[in-house]
Amino acid sequence: MAECFVGKSTLHGTIVCPPNKSYMEREVLISPMVNGTTRITNAVFSGKTEAAIGAALALGAMVKRRTHDSITLEGTGGIEPVSNLIDAGNSATTARISTAISALSRMPMVIRGDQSLSKRPISELAKPLNELGASVHSTNGGLPVYVSGPMIGGRADLDATVSSQFVSALLIAGANAARGVQLNLLGKPVSKPYIDATVALLGMHGVKAIHHSTGKRIWQHRHYNDLDKVRKDIYIVKPQEYKPLDFMVPSDASSLAILLSAGVLNGAYFKIGFSTGSLPQGDLAIMPILKRMGADVSIDDGFISVSASKLSGCSIDLRNNPDLLPPLQVLAAVAEGPLEFTNVGQARFKETDRISVPARNLRKLGFRVEERPDGMTISKDGPLHGAELDLQADHRTTMSFMGLAMNVGDCTIKGAECVAISYPGFVEQMRGAHADISIRK
């Protein structure tokens, strides 16, 4: 396992934000169901997207052409698996969407993942798949999961308070189910912008997903302390054909948040090239959040400039944006007052527990941290100091803490190679912007 030494740094120069792996994973996983060709440009090849490509090939897609920044896949208009095993690696998106797509096939399928992914919940996806006609069994609520189809479709209830990926998985597969799918969401969905992203991508393929809320009131599920009454959300996707698509992957707002966080902590003439296009990305909320905190951030002609800033402490609701938690946690180093994060209990079910694991490491650096089941409060009482940090190989948290370590100095981070899961060029790009980072194997 590689260690990363990070010294005090001042960032200057220009970095181009990488493409959005979440959109690419979805597009790759849809490709077997496309009646024709899917051409993806501005592609990002990382651990997670390679897992999605492997899953798509297992489900019957073929790679017709691949370059350093593009891939062309040929689909069959349905699911014709050539292997009964899908290895999702560290990609929860791949695991969950491929589980739902596998349920369309008569071939029994097994979906597995690495040690971290195997701990993440999937049983709430298995339940509606079984209601829709498939036979799905998980291992102690996680991977590996065993799937037999075909899924006929119909109506099903889904607990949406754990992960939006369950909704996305069922909508993507539902268009190929004989009866389509109607999902009745139990509880207020978390990370709803990711559902919006899936609906937008389906629309580009000519597949229409309908969303509406009923006036019926139901109790929110057990994952939150307050039993608030919420409206029932319903999503409907009828049987439809996926049309071929030329898809340019937009820049990744989640990676942008990490780069902006590093810039707020350490920036001087630091610019980030970014192009989101017209597709929704919930993590673009990082911009108004930083503005509200007083960050020195501006946008001009496709570039975002950011400089080291003193911030105001505040309370931030991250129900819809849990991936913003790591890059915002570390900003406590330059905040005058506590940073409070609320409604982000789902962060405990990511690659690691993104509340408890960062809390332990923040305390090592000299922060005061108060944990709650669905959030945390971080404050700084005095000078910070370097430490040996262990983020349990969580790629997003590790990159965020590298930015923090540049501010504090004299830090060692274990498992630094994990950043390749989502952002393979991160360390080299940071070095190119004059970050003092060295890898020790």
KOLLO-948598 format. One record per residue (C-alpha): residue number from 1; residue in three letters; x, y, z. Coordinates in pm, 1 decimal, decimal comma. Example, Ala and Ser with C-alpha at 12.3 -4.5 7.8 and 13.67 -1.06 7.14 Angstrom:
<pts>
  nr rest        X        Y        Z
   1  ALA   1230,0   -450,0    780,0
   2  SER   1367,0   -106,0    714,0
</pts>
This chain:
<pts>
  nr rest        X        Y        Z
   1  MET      0,0      0,0      0,0
   2  ALA    141,0    337,1   -104,7
   3  GLU    190,2    626,5    134,6
   4  CYS    166,0    986,5     28,5
   5  PHE    370,6   1260,6    194,8
   6  VAL    219,2   1608,7    163,6
   7  GLY    398,8   1927,1    259,3
   8  LYS    273,3   2286,0    279,5
   9  SER    187,8   2405,6    -68,8
  10  THR     55,8   2702,3   -264,1
  11  LEU   -136,9   2608,8   -577,7
  12  HIS   -105,9   2812,1   -896,1
  13  GLY   -160,0   2728,3  -1259,3
  14  THR   -447,1   2570,6  -1452,2
  15  ILE   -604,8   2225,7  -1418,5
  16  VAL   -873,3   2083,7  -1648,9
  17  CYS  -1148,0   1911,3  -1450,7
  18  PRO  -1187,3   1543,6  -1550,3
  19  PRO  -1500,9   1399,6  -1713,5
  20  ASN  -1794,8   1278,7  -1507,1
  21  LYS  -1751,6    911,3  -1419,5
  22  SER  -2111,1    881,3  -1295,4
  23  TYR  -2256,0    976,7  -1634,7
  24  MET  -2005,0    756,6  -1815,7
  25  GLU  -2081,4    454,9  -1596,7
  26  ARG  -2452,8    494,3  -1665,1
  27  GLU  -2401,7    536,4  -2039,0
  28  VAL  -2172,2    234,2  -2062,1
  29  LEU  -2415,9     16,8  -1865,5
  30  ILE  -2707,9    122,0  -2088,3
  31  SER  -2511,9     25,2  -2403,6
  32  PRO  -2605,0   -348,7  -2409,3
  33  MET  -2974,6   -251,2  -2429,5
  34  VAL  -2921,1     -5,6  -2715,8
  35  ASN  -3034,9   -127,4  -3055,9
  36  GLY  -2717,2    -12,7  -3226,8
  37  THR  -2413,6    197,2  -3142,5
  38  THR  -2321,0    401,8  -2837,1
  39  ARG  -2028,3    635,7  -2899,6
  40  ILE  -1881,1    803,0  -2590,3
  41  THR  -1635,8   1091,5  -2625,5
  42  ASN  -1445,0   1286,1  -2359,8
  43  ALA  -1440,8    950,1  -2183,3
  44  VAL  -1274,6    891,4  -1848,4
  45  PHE  -1101,0    559,0  -1788,1
  46  SER  -1064,0    488,1  -1417,2
  47  GLY  -1118,1    193,0  -1186,6
  48  LYS  -1489,7    262,5  -1167,7
  49  THR  -1554,0    316,1  -1538,4
  50  GLU  -1342,9     12,0  -1630,7
  51  ALA  -1568,0   -192,4  -1400,6
  52  ALA  -1871,1    -58,3  -1587,8
  53  ILE  -1715,1   -152,9  -1922,8
  54  GLY  -1646,3   -505,1  -1795,7
  55  ALA  -2008,3   -536,5  -1682,0
  56  ALA  -2141,7   -412,0  -2016,6
  57  LEU  -1932,4   -669,3  -2202,9
  58  ALA  -2055,1   -947,0  -1974,0
  59  LEU  -2413,4   -837,7  -2047,9
  60  GLY  -2363,2   -864,0  -2424,7
  61  ALA  -2219,5   -533,2  -2549,1
  62  MET  -1914,7   -532,5  -2775,6
  63  VAL  -1635,9   -274,3  -2795,9
  64  LYS  -1602,5   -162,3  -3157,1
  65  ARG  -1335,1    103,1  -3103,7
  66  ARG  -1144,2    253,1  -2812,1
  67  THR   -897,6    542,9  -2790,4
  68  HIS   -740,8    728,4  -2498,5
  69  ASP  -1052,9    945,1  -2462,9
  70  SER  -1336,2    763,9  -2643,4
  71  ILE  -1509,5    428,8  -2665,3
  72  THR  -1767,9    290,9  -2907,6
  73  LEU  -1991,1      3,6  -2797,5
  74  GLU  -2241,6   -203,6  -2995,9
  75  GLY  -2558,2   -322,4  -2824,4
  76  THR  -2812,8   -588,2  -2913,7
  77  GLY  -3131,4   -407,0  -2812,0
  78  GLY  -3170,8   -642,7  -2517,5
  79  ILE  -2969,2   -844,5  -2268,7
  80  GLU  -2769,7  -1139,2  -2405,4
  81  PRO  -2504,9  -1219,0  -2140,1
  82  VAL  -2183,1  -1386,5  -2247,5
  83  SER  -2069,7  -1443,5  -1888,1
  84  ASN  -2257,9  -1518,2  -1569,0
  85  LEU  -2011,5  -1319,5  -1352,7
  86  ILE  -1980,4   -942,4  -1315,9
  87  ASP  -1699,4   -798,1  -1102,9
  88  ALA  -1797,7   -443,2  -1007,3
  89  GLY  -1466,0   -372,0   -834,7
  90  ASN  -1518,2    -61,0   -622,4
  91  SER  -1808,1     78,6   -829,2
  92  ALA  -2141,0     83,6   -644,6
  93  THR  -2303,5    235,6   -953,6
  94  THR  -2191,8    -63,5  -1160,9
  95  ALA  -2294,8   -315,9   -895,5
  96  ARG  -2642,8   -177,4   -848,9
  97  ILE  -2730,8    -96,3  -1209,7
  98  SER  -2589,3   -425,1  -1341,6
  99  THR  -2787,5   -614,2  -1075,8
 100  ALA  -3111,2   -464,2  -1209,3
 101  ILE  -3011,9   -517,2  -1575,1
 102  SER  -2907,0   -877,5  -1503,1
 103  ALA  -3257,7   -940,3  -1372,3
 104  LEU  -3383,4   -902,4  -1732,3
 105  SER  -3196,3  -1216,6  -1840,9
 106  ARG  -3286,6  -1581,2  -1796,4
 107  MET  -2920,5  -1663,4  -1733,4
 108  PRO  -2839,8  -1679,1  -1358,6
 109  MET  -2589,6  -1404,2  -1281,7
 110  VAL  -2351,7  -1326,2   -995,4
 111  ILE  -2242,6   -970,4   -917,5
 112  ARG  -1946,2   -926,2   -683,5
 113  GLY  -1718,3   -643,3   -574,3
 114  ASP  -1408,1   -564,5   -373,5
 115  GLN  -1396,1   -578,0      5,6
 116  SER  -1516,4   -220,6     48,1
 117  LEU  -1804,5   -253,2   -198,8
 118  SER  -1914,8   -584,8    -48,8
 119  LYS  -2000,2   -402,4    274,8
 120  ARG  -2233,9   -155,2    105,1
 121  PRO  -2608,6   -226,6    112,2
 122  ILE  -2793,6   -379,8   -181,0
 123  SER  -3081,4   -561,8    -10,0
 124  GLU  -3316,4   -264,8    -61,0
 125  LEU  -3270,1   -314,2   -436,6
 126  ALA  -3325,7   -688,9   -414,8
 127  LYS  -3670,4   -644,4   -259,6
 128  PRO  -3837,6   -457,0   -550,1
 129  LEU  -3660,4   -675,9   -806,8
 130  ASN  -3821,7   -978,3   -643,5
 131  GLU  -4158,9   -800,0   -650,4
 132  LEU  -4110,5   -738,4  -1022,7
 133  GLY  -4063,4  -1106,8  -1102,9
 134  ALA  -3691,0  -1173,3  -1066,9
 135  SER  -3520,5  -1387,4   -803,9
 136  VAL  -3247,9  -1189,0   -626,9
 137  HIS  -3059,1  -1291,3   -313,8
 138  SER  -2785,6  -1090,2   -144,1
 139  THR  -2514,1  -1197,7     96,8
 140  ASN  -2589,4  -1051,2    439,2
 141  GLY  -2747,7   -752,3    266,1
 142  GLY  -2445,1   -687,0     40,7
 143  LEU  -2239,1   -843,0   -237,8
 144  PRO  -2209,1  -1093,8   -385,8
 145  VAL  -2566,3  -1093,2   -511,9
 146  TYR  -2727,8  -1377,1   -707,1
 147  VAL  -2977,5  -1285,5   -979,3
 148  SER  -3214,7  -1491,5  -1190,6
 149  GLY  -3470,2  -1350,0  -1431,7
 150  PRO  -3652,9  -1254,6  -1625,5
 151  MET  -3794,5   -951,9  -1451,2
 152  ILE  -4145,0   -903,1  -1591,8
 153  GLY  -4204,4   -558,8  -1441,8
 154  GLY  -4508,7   -398,7  -1283,2
 155  ARG  -4539,2   -205,2   -958,8
 156  ALA  -4297,7   -217,5   -666,9
 157  ASP  -4219,3    -25,9   -348,8
 158  LEU  -3865,3     99,5   -292,4
 159  ASP  -3696,4    243,6     15,5
 160  ALA  -3524,1    548,6   -131,4
 161  THR  -3372,9    677,2    193,3
 162  VAL  -3045,3    481,6    156,1
 163  SER  -2929,1    540,1   -202,5
 164  SER  -3062,1    704,2   -516,9
 165  GLN  -2873,3    441,4   -718,6
 166  PHE  -3150,8    190,5   -644,8
 167  VAL  -3399,6    419,1   -819,2
 168  SER  -3165,0    476,7  -1114,0
 169  ALA  -3099,2    103,0  -1151,3
 170  LEU  -3468,7     15,0  -1168,7
 171  LEU  -3551,2    296,7  -1411,8
 172  ILE  -3267,3    196,0  -1646,5
 173  ALA  -3366,3   -172,1  -1646,0
 174  GLY  -3740,1    -99,1  -1634,7
 175  ALA  -3752,3     28,9  -1993,2
 176  ASN  -3660,0   -324,5  -2110,5
 177  ALA  -3907,2   -504,4  -1880,5
 178  ALA  -4214,6   -650,7  -2052,1
 179  ARG  -4455,5   -447,1  -1838,6
 180  GLY  -4229,5   -151,7  -1762,4
 181  VAL  -4189,5    -40,8  -1401,1
 182  GLN  -4376,1    181,2  -1158,2
 183  LEU  -4172,9    265,3   -847,8
 184  ASN  -4346,0    389,0   -535,0
 185  LEU  -4071,5    549,4   -327,3
 186  LEU  -4100,7    500,5     47,3
 187  GLY  -3954,2    799,8    224,8
 188  LYS  -3797,9   1115,6     90,2
 189  PRO  -3528,0   1014,2   -160,6
 190  VAL  -3167,8   1105,6    -88,1
 191  SER  -2931,3   1237,2   -357,9
 192  LYS  -3225,9   1320,6   -583,9
 193  PRO  -3007,2   1508,7   -836,6
 194  TYR  -2858,1   1171,4   -933,8
 195  ILE  -3208,2   1044,4  -1015,0
 196  ASP  -3258,6   1357,4  -1224,9
 197  ALA  -2931,6   1278,4  -1405,9
 198  THR  -3052,6    926,6  -1486,5
 199  VAL  -3387,9   1055,5  -1615,0
 200  ALA  -3206,5   1309,6  -1835,5
 201  LEU  -2977,3   1042,7  -1979,5
 202  LEU  -3270,6    811,1  -2052,8
 203  GLY  -3435,6   1097,1  -2237,4
 204  MET  -3131,8   1133,7  -2463,6
 205  HIS  -3188,7    770,5  -2567,1
 206  GLY  -3556,6    838,4  -2637,6
 207  VAL  -3671,7    670,6  -2316,6
 208  LYS  -3922,8    872,0  -2115,1
 209  ALA  -3940,2    835,1  -1737,4
 210  ILE  -4232,4   1006,0  -1565,9
 211  HIS  -4214,4   1144,5  -1211,6
 212  HIS  -4497,1   1276,4  -1000,3
 213  SER  -4591,2   1307,6   -634,5
 214  THR  -4919,8   1196,0   -485,0
 215  GLY  -5109,6   1382,5   -216,2
 216  LYS  -5097,8   1074,8      5,7
 217  ARG  -4891,6   1115,5    320,1
 218  ILE  -4664,4    838,2    442,7
 219  TRP  -4413,6    803,4    724,4
 220  GLN  -4048,6    843,2    646,1
 221  HIS  -3839,3    530,8    700,1
 222  ARG  -3617,0    439,0    992,2
 223  HIS  -3288,3    583,0    864,9
 224  TYR  -3356,6    927,4   1011,4
 225  ASN  -3432,7   1024,3   1368,0
 226  ASP  -3731,7   1245,2   1287,2
 227  LEU  -4039,4   1066,8   1153,6
 228  ASP  -4135,7   1347,5    918,1
 229  LYS  -4435,0   1307,1    695,5
 230  VAL  -4343,4   1333,6    327,9
 231  ARG  -4512,2   1313,7     -9,4
 232  LYS  -4494,2    983,6   -195,1
 233  ASP  -4280,8   1006,3   -510,4
 234  ILE  -4371,7    780,6   -801,9
 235  TYR  -4154,4    706,8  -1106,4
 236  ILE  -4294,2    530,8  -1412,6
 237  VAL  -4103,2    399,0  -1712,8
 238  LYS  -4297,4    208,6  -1979,6
 239  PRO  -4146,7    -54,4  -2213,3
 240  GLN  -3936,4    143,1  -2460,3
 241  GLU  -3642,8     98,5  -2696,9
 242  TYR  -3305,8    257,3  -2627,1
 243  LYS  -3196,5    449,8  -2935,8
 244  PRO  -2830,6    483,6  -3038,7
 245  LEU  -2649,6    787,4  -2901,6
 246  ASP  -2333,9    991,3  -2948,8
 247  PHE  -2260,0   1107,1  -2595,8
 248  MET  -1999,0   1358,5  -2483,5
 249  VAL  -1925,0   1314,3  -2114,2
 250  PRO  -1948,4   1648,3  -1929,6
 251  SER  -1696,4   1768,0  -1672,3
 252  ASP  -1740,1   1617,8  -1328,2
 253  ALA  -1886,4   1846,9  -1062,8
 254  SER  -1782,8   1605,2   -784,8
 255  SER  -1417,6   1630,3   -889,9
 256  LEU  -1460,1   2004,7   -933,6
 257  ALA  -1564,1   2026,7   -568,1
 258  ILE  -1239,1   1858,6   -460,8
 259  LEU  -1029,9   2090,4   -677,9
 260  LEU  -1215,7   2398,2   -552,7
 261  SER  -1170,5   2285,7   -193,3
 262  ALA   -794,2   2254,2   -247,6
 263  GLY   -794,6   2598,7   -406,7
 264  VAL   -984,7   2761,2   -120,2
 265  LEU   -731,5   2610,4    120,1
 266  ASN   -414,8   2679,0    -79,5
 267  GLY   -484,8   2866,8   -402,9
 268  ALA   -301,4   3159,9   -562,0
 269  TYR   -389,9   3223,7   -927,5
 270  PHE   -538,2   2873,5   -942,6
 271  LYS   -779,3   2806,7  -1233,5
 272  ILE   -993,9   2505,8  -1324,0
 273  GLY  -1126,0   2437,7  -1673,9
 274  PHE  -1484,6   2312,1  -1656,0
 275  SER  -1769,8   2243,5  -1902,0
 276  THR  -2093,8   2091,2  -1772,4
 277  GLY  -2316,9   2125,5  -2079,3
 278  SER  -2692,3   2103,8  -2024,7
 279  LEU  -2705,1   1787,4  -1811,8
 280  PRO  -2796,4   1816,5  -1442,3
 281  GLN  -2527,7   1769,8  -1178,5
 282  GLY  -2631,1   1812,5   -818,1
 283  ASP  -2275,0   1868,2   -697,2
 284  LEU  -2265,2   2201,4   -880,3
 285  ALA  -2421,0   2315,0   -552,6
 286  ILE  -2059,1   2351,9   -438,8
 287  MET  -2047,5   2694,3   -606,9
 288  PRO  -2330,8   2866,3   -415,2
 289  ILE  -2217,9   2695,0    -94,9
 290  LEU  -1865,6   2836,5   -129,6
 291  LYS  -2004,2   3180,1   -220,5
 292  ARG  -2223,9   3174,6     90,9
 293  MET  -1919,2   3089,4    302,2
 294  GLY  -1724,9   3382,8    156,3
 295  ALA  -1484,5   3201,8    -77,4
 296  ASP  -1295,2   3393,4   -343,8
 297  VAL  -1435,9   3209,2   -649,0
 298  SER  -1521,2   3350,1   -992,5
 299  ILE  -1620,7   3212,3  -1335,1
 300  ASP  -1494,5   3348,4  -1666,2
 301  ASP  -1514,1   3190,4  -2014,5
 302  GLY  -1512,2   2824,0  -1910,0
 303  PHE  -1262,2   2864,0  -1626,5
 304  ILE  -1320,2   2888,6  -1252,6
 305  SER  -1063,7   3090,2  -1056,8
 306  VAL  -1019,2   3025,8   -686,0
 307  SER   -784,1   3167,5   -425,0
 308  ALA   -707,6   3093,4    -61,5
 309  SER   -993,4   3233,7    145,5
 310  LYS  -1109,1   3284,2    500,4
 311  LEU  -1457,4   3139,6    533,6
 312  SER  -1753,4   3188,1    763,5
 313  GLY  -1877,4   2891,5    961,4
 314  CYS  -2229,8   2779,8    873,9
 315  SER  -2476,7   2490,5    863,4
 316  ILE  -2505,2   2295,2    535,8
 317  ASP  -2782,6   2048,9    446,4
 318  LEU  -2632,5   1774,1    226,1
 319  ARG  -2934,3   1545,0    178,3
 320  ASN  -2909,0   1586,0   -199,3
 321  ASN  -2528,6   1619,3   -220,4
 322  PRO  -2356,4   1364,2      6,5
 323  ASP  -2044,8   1353,0   -214,5
 324  LEU  -1977,8   1714,7   -120,1
 325  LEU  -1918,7   1615,5    240,9
 326  PRO  -1544,3   1527,2    211,1
 327  PRO  -1433,8   1843,5     24,8
 328  LEU  -1641,7   2060,4    259,1
 329  GLN  -1526,6   1888,0    580,7
 330  VAL  -1166,5   1993,0    524,8
 331  LEU  -1261,4   2359,7    482,1
 332  ALA  -1297,6   2379,6    859,1
 333  ALA   -924,0   2461,0    850,2
 334  VAL  -1001,0   2810,0    715,8
 335  ALA  -1347,3   2863,1    865,3
 336  GLU  -1401,2   3122,9   1136,2
 337  GLY  -1660,1   2931,8   1336,0
 338  PRO  -1798,7   2577,6   1330,8
 339  LEU  -1902,0   2394,7   1014,5
 340  GLU  -2218,1   2189,7   1067,3
 341  PHE  -2338,3   1923,3    821,2
 342  THR  -2694,4   1791,2    843,3
 343  ASN  -2918,6   1531,9    674,6
 344  VAL  -2624,3   1334,5    537,7
 345  GLY  -2666,4    999,7    713,2
 346  GLN  -2631,4    823,5    376,7
 347  ALA  -2262,7    921,2    379,9
 348  ARG  -2209,1    642,6    634,0
 349  PHE  -2285,9    389,6    356,0
 350  LYS  -2029,4    506,8    100,9
 351  GLU  -1685,7    352,2     31,4
 352  THR  -1625,8    408,4    402,1
 353  ASP  -1825,2    574,1    675,8
 354  ARG  -1761,1    930,1    556,9
 355  ILE  -1859,4   1073,9    893,2
 356  SER  -1666,8    856,3   1139,8
 357  VAL  -1349,6    792,7    935,5
 358  PRO  -1284,4   1161,8    854,3
 359  ALA  -1376,0   1254,7   1212,4
 360  ARG  -1098,1   1032,1   1351,9
 361  ASN   -844,4   1182,9   1113,6
 362  LEU   -956,1   1541,6   1168,6
 363  ARG   -904,8   1492,8   1543,2
 364  LYS   -547,8   1374,5   1474,0
 365  LEU   -481,8   1710,5   1307,2
 366  GLY   -619,2   1910,5   1601,0
 367  PHE   -984,9   1969,0   1507,7
 368  ARG  -1276,1   1931,8   1745,3
 369  VAL  -1542,3   1706,1   1592,4
 370  GLU  -1890,7   1618,6   1713,0
 371  GLU  -2057,4   1326,5   1534,3
 372  ARG  -2430,0   1263,4   1495,2
 373  PRO  -2610,6    976,4   1322,1
 374  ASP  -2688,9   1197,3   1021,4
 375  GLY  -2419,4   1461,6   1038,0
 376  MET  -2132,4   1627,3   1221,1
 377  THR  -1992,5   1958,1   1343,9
 378  ILE  -1625,7   2051,0   1293,9
 379  SER  -1442,8   2338,9   1459,7
 380  LYS  -1085,4   2455,4   1511,1
 381  ASP   -978,7   2571,5   1856,5
 382  GLY   -609,2   2629,3   1796,7
 383  PRO   -316,5   2559,4   1563,2
 384  LEU   -332,8   2247,4   1348,1
 385  HIS    -41,6   2007,4   1310,2
 386  GLY     72,1   1732,6   1076,2
 387  ALA    -18,6   1369,5   1137,3
 388  GLU    -29,4   1024,0    983,2
 389  LEU   -372,4    983,6    827,6
 390  ASP   -562,6    668,3    732,8
 391  LEU   -872,4    733,5    522,4
 392  GLN   -927,4    359,2    462,0
 393  ALA   -856,0    388,5     88,9
 394  ASP  -1162,5    604,8     21,3
 395  HIS  -1074,1    787,3   -301,8
 396  ARG  -1291,0   1097,1   -251,1
 397  THR  -1191,9   1149,5    111,8
 398  THR   -824,5   1086,3     36,3
 399  MET   -815,9   1353,0   -236,5
 400  SER   -998,0   1600,6    -13,4
 401  PHE   -754,2   1539,9    273,0
 402  MET   -459,2   1589,0     36,3
 403  GLY   -587,6   1942,5     -9,1
 404  LEU   -612,0   1982,8    367,2
 405  ALA   -262,0   1838,3    414,2
 406  MET   -122,3   2102,8    175,5
 407  ASN   -261,1   2363,4    416,0
 408  VAL   -139,7   2197,1    736,4
 409  GLY    187,7   2046,8    613,1
 410  ASP    393,5   1747,4    727,1
 411  CYS    120,7   1485,4    669,4
 412  THR    139,8   1125,2    555,4
 413  ILE   -167,6    961,7    399,3
 414  LYS   -196,0    583,2    373,2
 415  GLY   -346,5    411,1     70,6
 416  ALA   -294,0    703,2   -166,2
 417  GLU   -318,2    479,6   -474,2
 418  CYS   -696,0    464,3   -421,5
 419  VAL   -739,5    797,5   -603,5
 420  ALA   -704,9    605,9   -933,0
 421  ILE  -1048,9    457,6   -866,5
 422  SER  -1210,9    780,7   -982,9
 423  TYR   -940,7   1038,1  -1071,8
 424  PRO   -621,4    866,6  -1196,2
 425  GLY   -444,2   1192,3  -1283,8
 426  PHE   -514,3   1376,1   -958,9
 427  VAL   -169,2   1357,6   -796,0
 428  GLU     14,9   1448,1  -1117,2
 429  GLN   -219,3   1740,3  -1181,6
 430  MET   -168,0   1866,3   -826,8
 431  ARG    207,6   1840,2   -869,2
 432  GLY    174,4   2034,4  -1193,3
 433  ALA      6,4   2308,5   -987,3
 434  HIS    307,6   2308,3   -750,3
 435  ALA    170,0   2082,5   -476,9
 436  ASP    436,8   1922,1   -256,4
 437  ILE    322,5   1559,0   -287,5
 438  SER    543,4   1250,8   -301,3
 439  ILE    436,4    885,8   -319,4
 440  ARG    625,4    622,9   -120,4
 441  LYS    553,8    258,3   -198,2
</pts>
